[in-house]
Amino acid sequence: MAKKTVRDLDVAGKRVLVRVDFNVPLGKDGTIEDDTRIRASLPTLRYLLDKGASLVVMSHLGRPKGEVVDSLRLDPVAARLSALLGKPVRKLDQVVGPEVERVCSELRPGEVVLLENLRFHPGETANDPEFSAALARLGDVYVNDAFGAAHRAHASVVGVAEHLPAVAGLLMEKELEALGGLLRDPARPFVAVLGGSKISDKLNVLQRFRELVDALLLGGGMCFTIMKWKGLEIGKSLYEEEFLPKVGEIMADDGSRRAEIVLPKDLVITEEFAENAASRVVEADRIPEGWMGLDIGPRTRQEYSDRIREAATIFWNGPMGVFEWERFQEGTKAVAQAIAESGAVTVAGGGDTISAIRKYGLEERFTHISTGGGASMEFLEGRTLPGVAALQEK
């Protein structure tokens, strides 16, 4: 069922407790390397401010495991958010407590505070009831705009929703509509492109997509576990032996499954995992001993691009090779450009996928780029996300 959103709230004069996902990558000097997730929250924050609310914003950053880690403080995030909003954002040095409650209680409409890193407090990941209640005391209503954390049953994601009226932010709404559309009634042909290094991250989605999509185009290191199961020579390419039985279950086809599974026809291989290592192209079933595959080859790039051009709906998660290195980026680049140039509904997700899209300057040419990562994959697997279930129904 559809969830209530910020549009269903009267927030004038109220303090709105907003859960966002500001888990941004930081450089060694503590500067923000990519502010995409901060920018993604701006429509919700600006909407609430325009409607006369004051904001108590909260997020996690990294994995401090319930302890204060100075390098994971949210000070640089507060500075960037302030610059993007064009107004002061007061960063608090604590997550909860008397001083935090005092500051939040004195907020006036239009003012914004940012709590310290939620995961500095052990009660966050434990979904501790007392911690949830303490967070809830900081606001009058609760807005969850952190789709990227919606698969976590944490205090700021589900616990707070037990104490306050809880609705979706505009980013959360956008994610649910875009990803939900893939599951409900996608325009066909529906093509999914899946890559990345580990098949263990994709097994459940692979199983679901065998029934949902028309063609699965596979690349990246995950292919080698499938190729190993098929009895092909993969040289010293990495594969996950413990998942071979599960791969067998997914690959088994009695003719009733919708999806055609398409594996690479050729590969770019090398003898060493190094940026400038010598490489050559071979047939996918002829990887010599001592060599490893690091990208899909030119025949595969052409086939995948042709299939993508014929699609009406496309979902992409995972690079086709080690795209960070110029010598092994052509497969990922070809797929990204083909999807961007298609006339299809195009949805992409996953950190490496987004990095590739940004690398090739294609962000504006996708219908939707999910900020969800693990949350988007679990949603597409058909799982109920705790952070979504906690929100009020329309």
N, C-alpha and C positions, 0 to 999 in steps of 0.2 A: 504493500500500500504506500501511497505518497506520504511523505513526511512534511510536517509544518516547517516553515522557513522564517527567516527574519521578517519577511513581508507580512507574516501573520501576527506580528507582535506590535504593541504600542510601547515604544521604548523612550518616549519623551520624558526627560527628567529622571530616567532610571540608570542604574549602574548595570552594565552588561558584562558578564564574565565570558570572555571569548577564548575558546581553545583553538589555537592555530598550530600549524606545523612549520616552525622556523628552524628545523634541523638542517641547517645549511652547511656546506663544506667550508672549513676554515683553513687558511694557509698557515705555514709554520710561524709567521709573524702575527697570527691572530686575526688577520683581515679576512673578510668574506670573499670567497672566490666566485660564488654564484648566488645571486639573490633572487632567483626565480621563485622560490617558495614564499619569500616575503612579498614580492610583487603580486603573487597569486591571491594573497589575503586582502589586498587593498580594496577591491570592490565591496566586500562585506564591511570592513572597518569604516570606509567612507560613507556607506549607506547608513550605518548606525549613528555616526557622528552627525550626518545631515539631518537625521530624525530627532536629534536632541539628546542623545545618550552620552554618558561618560563610559569609558572603556577600561576594563581590567583584563589585560591580554596575558595569556599564559602559554608556554611552550616548553618542550624538552629540547636538548641539544646533546647529541652524542650518547654515550653510555657510561655515566659516572658511577652507576651502581649504588645509589643512595648515599654517596659521599660528595663533599664539596671539592670540585676540581677547578682550580682557578682558570685554567686554559679553556674551560667550557662555560664560563660565565657569559651572560647574555648582553654584556655592555656593547660589543660591536653591533649586535642585532638591533638594540635600542637606537643606536646612532643612525643606522641605515634606515630603520623604520621612520624615525623622525624626519630624515631627509626626504623620504618618499611621500610621507603624509603632508609635509610642509608645516609641521607644528611640533612643539616639544613633546617628547615621550620620556616620562620619568621612569628610570629603571630602579627597581627596588632590590635590595641586597639579600632579601629573604623571600621564601615562598609563602609562608603563612606565619601567623603570630600576632601579638597585640599591636605592634607598630605597623605592620602591614594592614591590619584591619582599620587602624586609625586613619592612615593615609587614604585608603579606599573609601572610607565613610565620608571623607571631606571632599571627594571629587565633585567638580561642577560639570554641567553639560559641556561637551566638547573637549574635556581633558582626557588624557590617556596615560596609564601606567602599565609597565611591563614587569611581571613578577620574575624572580630569579628562576633559573633552570629547574623545572619541576622534578627532574630525576636526581637532584641533590637530596631530595627527601625520600627515604626508603618507603614511605607510605604510598608513593605514586605507583610504582609497578606492582605493589602488593594489593592495590585497590583497598587500602585501609579505610574503614568507615569513618574513623575520627579525622583522618586527613581529608577525606572527601567532604565531610561536614565543615571543616575549617576553610576549605576552598570555597564552598558554597556561601559562607558568610560574607564573602567579598563582593557578591553581586546580588541583584534582584532577579535577573533572568540569566539563562545560560544558552550560549550559541556555540555549536561545534562546527568549525570550519576546517578541521584537521582531518581530511579524508585519509591522509597518509598514516594516521595513527588509529584509524577507526577499527582496525582488526585487533587492537590491544584492549583487553579488559582492565584498563588502568583507572585510577581514581579520577583523573581529570577528563577521562573519556566517558566512563559509565557511572562512576560513583557520584559525581556532582549532579548528574541527571536525576538522581533519586530525591534531591532536595529542592531543585529549582525547575520552573518551566523550561523545557529543553527543546530547542529547534535547530534546524540546519542553517549554516551560513550559505552564501551564494556559491562559493566554490564547492562545498559539499553537495549542494543541489546539482550543480553542473556535472560533477563526477558521476553522481547516481543516474542522471539522465543519459549521459553519454555511454557509460558502461552498461547500464540497464538496457539501452537500446540494442546493444549487441546480442543480448540474451533473449529479448522479447521477439522481435520480428525484423531481423536485419535484411536489407536489400541484398539480393543474390545476383551473381556468385559472391559468396563470402570467403575471403582468403585470409588466413592467419599466417604471419611470418614470425617464427620463433627461433631465437638463437641464444647466445650466451655460453658460458663455459661449462655449466653443470646441468645435467638433465634432471638431477634430484630436485632442482628448484621448479621444474616445469612438469613433473609427472602428472599431477592432478589436473592441470590445465590441458595437457595433452589428451588425457582420458576424456575430459569433458568436451574438448573441441572435436574429437573424433565423431561425436554425434551432432555437433552444432555447425561446423563450417563445411565448406565444399572442398577446400584444399588447404593442406598444411605444408608450408614451405619451410624446411628446417635447415639451419646453418649453425655456425659456431662450434665450440667444443662439445656441446651436448650431442652432436651427431655421432660422435665416435662410439658412444655406448650402444647406440642403435646399430651401427655398422658392425661392432664387435658381436652383438647378438645375432646378426645375420651371417656371421662367420667370415667376414671380410678381413683382409689384412690392413691393419691401421698403423703399422710401424710402432713408434713410441708415442703416438698421440695419446693424450690423457683420456681415460674413460673411468666410469664408476662401476666396478665389478659387482658390488653388492646390490645394484639396482637392475641387473640383467633379467632376473625373473619378472619384475614388474614391467620392464620394457616388453618382454614377451607377451604379457597379458594385453598390453595396450596395442601392440602391433598385430596381434591375432585378429583375423577378419573373416567372418562367416558370410560376408556379402551384405550384411544388414546395416553396416555403418556408413554414414554419409561421406565422411572426409577421405579424400585421397591423400596419402602421405608421400611427399616428394623430398627425396634426399639429394644432396649434391652429386652432379655427374663428374665434376673434376674439382681439384683442390690445388691451392698454392701451398707447397710444402717446403720445409727447411730442416737442416740437421741440428740446429741449436736455437733455443728460445732467446733470441737477441734481435734488437731493432734493425741492425744492418746485416743480419745473416744472409748468406746467399740463398736464393730460393728458385724453385722451378714449378711448373704445372704438370700434374699427372692425373690420370684417370682416378676417380675416387676409390676404386677397388684395387688400385695398384700402388699403394704407398710402400716404398721400400723399407726394409728393416733399418732402424736407426734414424728414420725421418719422421717428422710430425706435420700435421696439417694446421695451418694458421689462418686460412681464409678460403672462401669458395673461389673456384676458378672462373675463367671467362665464359665457358659454355653455360655454367650454372647461373652466372650473373644475367646472361641473356634470357635464359628460360624463366628465371624468377621475374625479371622485368616484364616479359611478355605476359605472364600469368597475372601479375599485378595490374597491368593495363586493362585486362579483361574484367577485373573485379568491380563490384558495385559497393562492397563494404570490405575494409581492410583493417586488421588489428596487427600491430607490430610490437613485439617485446624481445629484445636481445640482439646484439650485433652478430654479424656473420663471420667475424674474425677479429683479430687483434687490431682494431681500427685506430688505436692510439698511435700505431707505427705506420708510417707512410707506405711501406712496402706491402703491408697486409691490410690495407684499408679499402681496397677497391670493391670488395663484395658488399660491405656495409654501405659505402657511398652509393653504389648502384641501386641498392634496395631503397635507401632513403630518398634518392632523387626520383625513382620510379613511383614511389608512393606519393610524393609531393606533387608530381605531375599528373597523377591520375585524377579522374573526375569522380572518384568514389568518396564515400564517407570514410574518413581515415582517423583512426584512434591509435595512439602510441603510448607506451608506458614503460617504466623501469629506468633506473638512474643512468645506466650506460646508453640506453636507447636515446634518452633525452640529451645526453652529452653529444652523441653522434649527430642528432638533429641540429643542435646548436653549432657544432663544428662546421657543418655544411650550410649554415644560415637558412634553414628551412622551417623555422618555428611557425611563421605566419601561414604556412601552406598546408598545415594539418588541421583537420576539423577539431580535434581535441587531443591535447597532450596531458595525460594523467599525471598528477603529482603523487599518486598513491603507492607506487612500488609494490611491496608485499600485499598491501590492502587491495589494490586493483586485481592482483592475481587471485587472491582468495575470493574476492567478489565474483570473478569470472568462473571460478571453480564451482560456484553455487553455494558457498558458505554464507551463513548469517554473520555479519560483522557486528560485534558487540556495540561499537560506537554508533552504528546506524539504528540498531534495534532499540537503543535507549532513548531515541528521539520520539517526540509526540507525533502521533498519526494526524493526518489532515482531518 
